[in-house]
Amino acid sequence: MKKHKKQPLKPKAMLNNVAKYAHHFNKSITFRDKTKYQRNTKHKHSSYSLCTACSA
């Protein structure tokens, strides 16, 4: 029977965690336009909100 030569063990591949998870974190973010004045309503569910008071 023929003896097999022992081949050298290959080192395990190093995992690059930065490249592995880059698609999760490299996302563009859109910001709201701050040049325009926008006022939030104090009571969203109230019938007397800013929008209805101005139109009446």
Backbone torsions as a table, in degrees:
resi	resn	phi	psi	omega
1	MET	NA	138.8	-176.0
2	LYS	-83.2	134.2	178.1
3	LYS	-84.8	137.8	177.5
4	HIS	-89.8	140.8	177.0
5	LYS	-77.5	141.2	177.1
6	LYS	-76.7	123.0	178.4
7	GLN	-87.6	146.9	-179.6
8	PRO	-64.6	141.4	-179.9
9	LEU	-71.3	134.7	177.8
10	LYS	-79.0	136.1	177.2
11	PRO	-68.1	144.3	-180.0
12	LYS	-65.9	144.4	-178.7
13	ALA	-66.8	135.2	178.3
14	MET	-76.3	130.2	178.6
15	LEU	-85.9	128.3	176.7
16	ASN	-97.7	99.0	-175.9
17	ASN	-67.8	-27.4	178.5
18	VAL	-66.1	-45.4	179.8
19	ALA	-74.1	-29.8	-177.4
20	LYS	-67.2	-39.5	-176.1
21	TYR	-107.7	15.0	-176.5
22	ALA	-65.3	-33.0	-178.2
23	HIS	-69.4	-16.2	177.0
24	HIS	-80.5	-32.7	-170.0
25	PHE	-105.7	-21.7	-178.5
26	ASN	-88.8	69.4	179.8
27	LYS	-120.1	138.6	179.6
28	SER	-76.5	147.8	-178.4
29	ILE	-118.2	133.6	176.9
30	THR	-99.2	134.3	-179.1
31	PHE	-107.1	152.5	178.0
32	ARG	-73.3	147.9	-178.5
33	ASP	-70.7	114.5	-176.8
34	LYS	-88.4	-2.1	-179.9
35	THR	-77.5	-20.1	-179.8
36	LYS	-97.9	142.2	178.8
37	TYR	-81.4	122.5	179.0
38	GLN	-127.9	127.1	-178.8
39	ARG	-112.9	130.8	178.8
40	ASN	-86.0	147.0	177.1
41	THR	-77.1	144.0	-179.8
42	LYS	-75.2	-40.6	-178.6
43	HIS	-123.4	99.3	-174.1
44	LYS	-65.6	-37.0	-173.2
45	HIS	-92.8	1.6	-179.5
46	SER	-79.2	148.6	178.6
47	SER	-75.8	-18.2	179.9
48	TYR	-103.3	58.6	177.5
49	SER	-84.2	175.9	-178.2
50	LEU	-62.0	-37.3	-176.0
51	CYS	-68.3	-41.1	-178.1
52	THR	-76.5	-29.8	-179.5
53	ALA	-70.3	-35.5	-178.8
54	CYS	-72.8	-35.5	-175.5
55	SER	-81.0	-19.5	-178.0
56	ALA	-83.4	NA	NA
